[in-house]
Amino acid sequence: MKIAMLVLGSLIVLLLGALVAASYYFYNLAIKRNNKEFLSNNEDLVQISDNKKANEQAAATLTEVAQPTPVEAVGVEWIEDQSYDTWTLTSDDGLALVSYFLPAKASTNKTVILAHGYTSKGKDMGSFAKFYHERLGYNVLMPDDRGHGSSEGDYIGFGWPDRKDYLQWIGQVIKVVGDSAQIVLHGISMGGATVMMISGEQLPRQVKAVVEDCGYTSVHDQLLYQLKRMYKLPAFPILPATSLLTKLKAGYHFNEASALKQLEKNKLPMLFIHGSDDLFVPTEMVWRLYEACRSDKEMLIVEGAGHGMAYLIDKAAYEKKVIDFLGRYAAG
């Protein structure tokens, strides 16, 4: 009997040890700030369509940098050719954060705050910055999220702690632009989830509308999907263990980081954009997000577009939809 108990106890210790090791492995893989090599040459991030040029751009970007939103890298050179200001602030938990402010060519009260994707940085949103700056005449603010770019932080927040950082950036825009500011939030991938998470907070009246592109329903749902798709592993017990470790090391757990729950509180007009062929953040998520939103809302599904590729695949339709949408809610 004693031998059996010792064997059982040893087995339990081994299993717990293996679980702890697995949770640290997946924390380091997905949450900790480091090079995300698993994104390089990920087939779910390579656009499959008849648009050969877009395919080549996506493939080249994925070869050069490990990030799941290849469209972001296209406009970096344009940003560096502009005269922008560097802003800083200290987050509520003491991190030094950095953002880049590009004033409009003509004085305006309109500003877009662009939220970048996983492993990216603010200036990677150059394609969208150029669109808002040149076509719409907006000021543009491009934050580096915590754990990204020039901002401090040793973990990735997946949009949840970041939402509070963006509240501070919104406050800075209002201070600079003035009380009459009209602010639009536009995010892609993790940035899409971020702006949805922001939308559920108490926002100043100056925030007029939100555009989210290929964001996920929640951190739990996205990591569960990737755990099954990339590693063929069940959620339990790895995901709950990694979530607990993330709570201890980064201050949030996966289930609370929910765009779905935040959208239930959102009162802002919301434009949802997604590619029909998105295999990284599956297209079915956007329908759940759209259903959860109780405010004025619109949808654009870009046929043939993979993850983060909607703008490259059908730029004309994308820009027209955004222009029409903002014309209704951020006019004047």
NUZA-870158 format. One line per field, with one value per residue (C-alpha): residue number from 1; residue in three letters; x, z, y. Coordinates in Angstrom, 3 decimals, padded with zeros to 6 digits. Example, Ala and Ser with C-alpha at 12.3 -4.5 7.8 and 13.67 -1.06 7.14 Angstrom:
<nodes>
resi = [1; 2]
resn = [ALA; SER]
x = [012.300; 013.670]
z = [007.800; 007.140]
y = [-004.500; -001.060]
</nodes>
This chain:
<nodes>
resi = [1; 2; 3; 4; 5; 6; 7; 8; 9; 10; 11; 12; 13; 14; 15; 16; 17; 18; 19; 20; 21; 22; 23; 24; 25; 26; 27; 28; 29; 30; 31; 32; 33; 34; 35; 36; 37; 38; 39; 40; 41; 42; 43; 44; 45; 46; 47; 48; 49; 50; 51; 52; 53; 54; 55; 56; 57; 58; 59; 60; 61; 62; 63; 64; 65; 66; 67; 68; 69; 70; 71; 72; 73; 74; 75; 76; 77; 78; 79; 80; 81; 82; 83; 84; 85; 86; 87; 88; 89; 90; 91; 92; 93; 94; 95; 96; 97; 98; 99; 100; 101; 102; 103; 104; 105; 106; 107; 108; 109; 110; 111; 112; 113; 114; 115; 116; 117; 118; 119; 120; 121; 122; 123; 124; 125; 126; 127; 128; 129; 130; 131; 132; 133; 134; 135; 136; 137; 138; 139; 140; 141; 142; 143; 144; 145; 146; 147; 148; 149; 150; 151; 152; 153; 154; 155; 156; 157; 158; 159; 160; 161; 162; 163; 164; 165; 166; 167; 168; 169; 170; 171; 172; 173; 174; 175; 176; 177; 178; 179; 180; 181; 182; 183; 184; 185; 186; 187; 188; 189; 190; 191; 192; 193; 194; 195; 196; 197; 198; 199; 200; 201; 202; 203; 204; 205; 206; 207; 208; 209; 210; 211; 212; 213; 214; 215; 216; 217; 218; 219; 220; 221; 222; 223; 224; 225; 226; 227; 228; 229; 230; 231; 232; 233; 234; 235; 236; 237; 238; 239; 240; 241; 242; 243; 244; 245; 246; 247; 248; 249; 250; 251; 252; 253; 254; 255; 256; 257; 258; 259; 260; 261; 262; 263; 264; 265; 266; 267; 268; 269; 270; 271; 272; 273; 274; 275; 276; 277; 278; 279; 280; 281; 282; 283; 284; 285; 286; 287; 288; 289; 290; 291; 292; 293; 294; 295; 296; 297; 298; 299; 300; 301; 302; 303; 304; 305; 306; 307; 308; 309; 310; 311; 312; 313; 314; 315; 316; 317; 318; 319; 320; 321; 322; 323; 324; 325; 326; 327; 328; 329; 330; 331; 332]
resn = [MET; LYS; ILE; ALA; MET; LEU; VAL; LEU; GLY; SER; LEU; ILE; VAL; LEU; LEU; LEU; GLY; ALA; LEU; VAL; ALA; ALA; SER; TYR; TYR; PHE; TYR; ASN; LEU; ALA; ILE; LYS; ARG; ASN; ASN; LYS; GLU; PHE; LEU; SER; ASN; ASN; GLU; ASP; LEU; VAL; GLN; ILE; SER; ASP; ASN; LYS; LYS; ALA; ASN; GLU; GLN; ALA; ALA; ALA; THR; LEU; THR; GLU; VAL; ALA; GLN; PRO; THR; PRO; VAL; GLU; ALA; VAL; GLY; VAL; GLU; TRP; ILE; GLU; ASP; GLN; SER; TYR; ASP; THR; TRP; THR; LEU; THR; SER; ASP; ASP; GLY; LEU; ALA; LEU; VAL; SER; TYR; PHE; LEU; PRO; ALA; LYS; ALA; SER; THR; ASN; LYS; THR; VAL; ILE; LEU; ALA; HIS; GLY; TYR; THR; SER; LYS; GLY; LYS; ASP; MET; GLY; SER; PHE; ALA; LYS; PHE; TYR; HIS; GLU; ARG; LEU; GLY; TYR; ASN; VAL; LEU; MET; PRO; ASP; ASP; ARG; GLY; HIS; GLY; SER; SER; GLU; GLY; ASP; TYR; ILE; GLY; PHE; GLY; TRP; PRO; ASP; ARG; LYS; ASP; TYR; LEU; GLN; TRP; ILE; GLY; GLN; VAL; ILE; LYS; VAL; VAL; GLY; ASP; SER; ALA; GLN; ILE; VAL; LEU; HIS; GLY; ILE; SER; MET; GLY; GLY; ALA; THR; VAL; MET; MET; ILE; SER; GLY; GLU; GLN; LEU; PRO; ARG; GLN; VAL; LYS; ALA; VAL; VAL; GLU; ASP; CYS; GLY; TYR; THR; SER; VAL; HIS; ASP; GLN; LEU; LEU; TYR; GLN; LEU; LYS; ARG; MET; TYR; LYS; LEU; PRO; ALA; PHE; PRO; ILE; LEU; PRO; ALA; THR; SER; LEU; LEU; THR; LYS; LEU; LYS; ALA; GLY; TYR; HIS; PHE; ASN; GLU; ALA; SER; ALA; LEU; LYS; GLN; LEU; GLU; LYS; ASN; LYS; LEU; PRO; MET; LEU; PHE; ILE; HIS; GLY; SER; ASP; ASP; LEU; PHE; VAL; PRO; THR; GLU; MET; VAL; TRP; ARG; LEU; TYR; GLU; ALA; CYS; ARG; SER; ASP; LYS; GLU; MET; LEU; ILE; VAL; GLU; GLY; ALA; GLY; HIS; GLY; MET; ALA; TYR; LEU; ILE; ASP; LYS; ALA; ALA; TYR; GLU; LYS; LYS; VAL; ILE; ASP; PHE; LEU; GLY; ARG; TYR; ALA; ALA; GLY]
x = [000.000; 002.776; 004.644; 001.523; 001.005; 004.639; 004.346; 001.115; 002.665; 005.709; 003.498; 001.487; 004.685; 005.966; 002.694; 002.593; 006.195; 005.424; 002.403; 004.448; 007.126; 004.492; 002.879; 006.258; 006.982; 003.724; 004.048; 007.489; 006.181; 003.101; 003.201; 006.802; 008.493; 010.923; 011.344; 008.319; 009.977; 006.875; 005.236; 007.849; 006.605; 003.346; 001.080; -001.975; -000.357; 000.373; -002.433; -003.912; -005.825; -005.648; -003.910; -000.336; 001.178; -000.424; 000.744; 004.314; 004.175; 002.832; 005.400; 008.268; 007.125; 006.774; 010.274; 011.763; 009.909; 007.957; 004.616; 001.125; -000.062; 002.101; 000.177; 001.616; 005.173; 004.297; 004.130; 007.093; 009.294; 006.530; 006.348; 010.082; 009.820; 007.307; 007.874; 006.393; 006.701; 007.582; 005.274; 005.841; 003.794; 004.028; 001.434; -000.581; 001.828; 004.981; 006.006; 007.519; 005.445; 006.186; 003.959; 004.419; 002.208; 001.924; 000.109; -002.208; -001.027; -003.857; -005.099; -007.900; -009.663; -009.747; -007.263; -006.993; -005.244; -003.849; -003.425; -000.839; -000.764; 001.049; 004.876; 004.544; 005.042; 003.330; 005.241; 004.326; 000.852; 002.234; -000.217; -003.163; -001.403; -000.861; -004.530; -005.813; -003.202; -003.295; -006.847; -008.788; -006.585; -006.372; -003.749; -002.331; -001.131; 000.759; 001.527; 004.019; 002.096; 003.693; 006.134; 006.548; 008.763; 010.341; 007.861; 008.832; 007.309; 008.485; 005.183; 002.497; -000.883; -002.994; -004.994; -006.215; -003.765; -003.140; -006.711; -005.878; -002.717; -004.807; -007.118; -004.069; -003.112; -006.670; -006.235; -002.997; -004.657; -007.416; -004.822; -002.927; -005.805; -008.279; -011.663; -013.285; -011.191; -012.865; -011.027; -011.285; -009.756; -008.534; -006.767; -005.639; -005.333; -004.293; -004.915; -008.429; -009.045; -007.459; -009.805; -012.796; -011.568; -011.152; -014.712; -016.169; -014.523; -015.831; -014.569; -014.578; -017.145; -014.351; -014.046; -016.509; -016.066; -014.093; -012.740; -011.553; -009.820; -009.463; -009.518; -010.245; -013.123; -010.924; -007.381; -008.648; -010.423; -007.453; -004.869; -007.205; -007.583; -003.822; -003.066; -005.279; -004.319; -000.542; 000.173; -002.815; -003.133; -006.254; -006.975; -006.984; -004.840; -002.243; -004.316; -005.649; -002.148; -000.616; -003.422; -002.659; 001.033; 000.157; -001.962; 001.001; 003.616; 001.642; -001.405; -004.220; -005.812; -007.042; -010.781; -011.041; -009.326; -012.505; -013.487; -016.902; -017.660; -016.387; -018.549; -021.622; -020.862; -019.784; -021.857; -019.707; -020.359; -018.262; -017.010; -015.978; -013.579; -012.300; -010.904; -013.022; -009.970; -008.465; -007.033; -005.033; -007.947; -010.752; -013.429; -016.193; -015.013; -016.113; -019.724; -019.727; -018.197; -020.729; -023.590; -022.232; -022.082; -025.219; -024.328; -024.572; -022.451; -021.363; -019.439; -016.992; -015.861; -013.098; -013.271; -010.025; -008.211; -006.170; -005.143; -004.395; -004.615; -008.000; -006.458; -003.924; -006.410; -009.135; -007.809; -010.562; -013.412; -011.648; -011.066; -014.567; -016.142; -014.057; -014.663; -018.423; -018.552; -016.577; -018.543; -021.582; -019.991; -016.940; -018.115; -017.799]
z = [000.000; 000.953; -002.241; -004.318; -002.561; -003.150; -006.815; -007.114; -005.332; -007.577; -010.643; -009.492; -008.867; -012.329; -013.973; -012.107; -013.056; -016.691; -016.550; -015.041; -017.685; -020.447; -019.107; -019.037; -022.551; -023.948; -021.906; -023.400; -026.824; -026.935; -024.116; -023.237; -025.257; -027.614; -031.252; -032.401; -034.824; -034.985; -037.097; -039.848; -042.902; -041.117; -043.901; -042.274; -042.817; -046.524; -048.683; -051.107; -053.850; -057.473; -056.410; -057.282; -056.276; -052.839; -052.403; -053.186; -050.801; -048.010; -048.592; -048.676; -045.446; -043.667; -044.732; -043.458; -040.148; -037.858; -037.624; -038.528; -040.307; -043.416; -044.676; -041.759; -043.052; -046.453; -045.397; -043.007; -045.432; -045.993; -042.248; -042.020; -044.773; -042.733; -040.019; -036.926; -033.218; -030.617; -027.596; -024.320; -021.265; -018.182; -017.876; -014.713; -013.743; -014.424; -017.983; -020.274; -023.459; -026.815; -029.625; -032.897; -033.807; -037.419; -037.694; -040.641; -043.467; -042.708; -039.203; -038.212; -035.143; -036.557; -035.352; -035.901; -033.329; -035.028; -033.058; -034.499; -034.462; -032.525; -032.567; -034.660; -033.736; -034.353; -037.479; -039.098; -039.549; -042.309; -044.979; -042.858; -041.641; -045.252; -046.077; -043.145; -043.558; -047.317; -048.290; -045.193; -043.876; -040.345; -037.666; -036.976; -033.685; -033.800; -030.360; -029.700; -027.413; -024.188; -025.004; -028.559; -030.426; -028.239; -025.385; -022.192; -021.043; -021.030; -022.047; -024.726; -023.454; -026.403; -026.046; -022.473; -020.353; -023.496; -023.474; -020.419; -022.091; -025.064; -022.725; -021.777; -025.442; -026.104; -023.289; -024.800; -028.191; -026.587; -024.800; -028.033; -030.518; -028.162; -026.630; -030.081; -031.119; -033.071; -032.556; -034.505; -033.306; -036.023; -035.257; -037.132; -035.777; -032.119; -032.674; -033.848; -030.600; -028.710; -030.097; -029.357; -025.801; -025.503; -026.740; -023.608; -021.332; -020.286; -023.170; -023.573; -025.970; -028.411; -029.468; -032.335; -034.059; -034.159; -037.092; -036.273; -038.834; -038.222; -034.420; -032.270; -029.887; -026.826; -025.909; -024.641; -027.931; -030.061; -028.091; -027.910; -031.693; -032.238; -029.658; -031.545; -035.053; -034.645; -031.944; -032.099; -028.313; -026.121; -024.120; -020.740; -018.712; -020.675; -021.432; -017.881; -016.468; -018.921; -018.156; -014.425; -015.092; -017.262; -014.423; -012.066; -014.439; -016.631; -014.533; -016.683; -017.434; -020.831; -020.155; -018.866; -021.995; -024.069; -026.966; -026.949; -023.401; -024.049; -027.166; -025.058; -023.269; -026.358; -027.435; -030.346; -034.054; -035.081; -038.494; -038.628; -041.405; -042.045; -044.854; -046.064; -046.108; -042.734; -041.135; -038.387; -036.753; -038.276; -040.131; -038.013; -035.112; -036.814; -036.950; -033.217; -032.627; -034.893; -033.064; -029.659; -030.654; -029.597; -031.173; -034.783; -036.801; -040.312; -041.862; -044.732; -045.694; -048.307; -050.521; -050.949; -048.189; -045.593; -042.211; -042.229; -046.021; -046.617; -047.376; -049.855; -051.597; -052.181; -051.298; -053.182; -051.383; -048.028; -048.365; -049.688; -046.784; -044.196; -045.826; -046.028; -042.455; -040.969; -043.063; -041.010; -037.572; -037.669; -040.042; -039.699]
y = [000.000; 002.420; 001.616; 002.273; 005.610; 006.567; 005.669; 007.645; 010.617; 010.516; 010.339; 013.356; 015.329; 014.408; 015.414; 018.713; 019.362; 018.633; 020.944; 023.781; 023.263; 023.286; 026.462; 028.222; 027.004; 028.394; 031.599; 032.185; 031.245; 033.482; 036.066; 036.881; 039.605; 037.884; 036.926; 034.949; 032.589; 030.394; 033.120; 032.928; 031.039; 030.165; 028.906; 030.510; 033.903; 033.512; 034.846; 032.340; 034.113; 035.214; 038.434; 037.471; 040.821; 040.691; 037.107; 038.105; 041.067; 038.890; 036.160; 038.676; 040.302; 036.976; 036.020; 039.285; 039.685; 037.416; 039.204; 038.009; 041.171; 041.599; 044.646; 046.623; 046.556; 047.995; 051.674; 051.895; 053.825; 056.382; 057.065; 057.655; 060.268; 062.293; 064.890; 063.287; 063.970; 061.361; 061.302; 059.494; 058.643; 056.458; 053.713; 053.181; 050.400; 052.413; 051.474; 054.098; 054.029; 055.660; 056.894; 058.795; 061.757; 062.877; 066.233; 066.751; 069.006; 071.435; 072.150; 069.771; 068.449; 064.915; 062.291; 058.563; 056.408; 053.295; 050.073; 047.668; 043.890; 041.181; 041.631; 044.812; 048.473; 051.785; 052.794; 049.489; 050.975; 053.182; 052.015; 053.092; 056.228; 057.305; 056.686; 058.741; 061.459; 061.962; 061.025; 062.035; 064.846; 063.419; 063.746; 060.281; 058.788; 055.472; 054.002; 051.230; 048.888; 047.709; 044.935; 046.241; 048.680; 051.360; 050.933; 049.134; 045.873; 042.275; 040.706; 041.077; 042.227; 041.035; 044.257; 043.864; 045.900; 047.955; 049.279; 051.385; 052.672; 053.810; 055.723; 057.768; 058.280; 059.474; 061.969; 063.239; 063.730; 065.801; 067.949; 068.623; 068.896; 070.531; 069.881; 069.819; 066.789; 064.013; 060.734; 057.490; 054.202; 051.817; 048.546; 045.451; 041.887; 042.244; 045.952; 045.124; 043.260; 046.160; 048.816; 046.576; 046.125; 049.900; 050.420; 048.854; 051.411; 054.829; 056.928; 060.703; 062.159; 063.032; 059.360; 059.057; 055.677; 052.429; 050.407; 046.900; 044.711; 040.931; 041.110; 038.042; 037.365; 036.848; 035.927; 032.562; 031.798; 032.829; 030.860; 027.855; 027.953; 028.176; 025.489; 023.069; 024.170; 024.489; 021.931; 019.542; 019.813; 019.978; 023.122; 021.413; 021.555; 023.580; 026.672; 027.203; 026.681; 029.170; 031.613; 031.364; 031.933; 034.952; 036.343; 036.011; 037.418; 039.847; 040.709; 039.311; 035.976; 034.862; 034.716; 038.282; 039.614; 039.456; 041.685; 039.997; 041.107; 044.615; 044.968; 044.282; 047.572; 049.497; 052.504; 053.655; 052.994; 050.000; 048.886; 045.226; 044.134; 040.608; 038.494; 035.600; 033.302; 034.222; 031.081; 032.805; 034.605; 032.520; 034.443; 032.912; 035.073; 038.294; 037.104; 036.480; 039.899; 041.578; 039.867; 040.906; 044.587; 046.497; 049.846; 051.047; 048.644; 047.756; 044.883; 044.388; 040.902; 041.015; 037.947; 036.023; 037.910; 036.070; 037.444; 041.156; 041.228; 042.862; 046.267; 044.865; 042.589; 045.188; 048.630; 050.448; 048.667; 048.985; 052.731; 053.414; 051.537; 053.386; 056.772; 056.210; 054.915; 057.783; 060.265; 059.332; 059.413; 061.705; 064.429; 068.178]
</nodes>
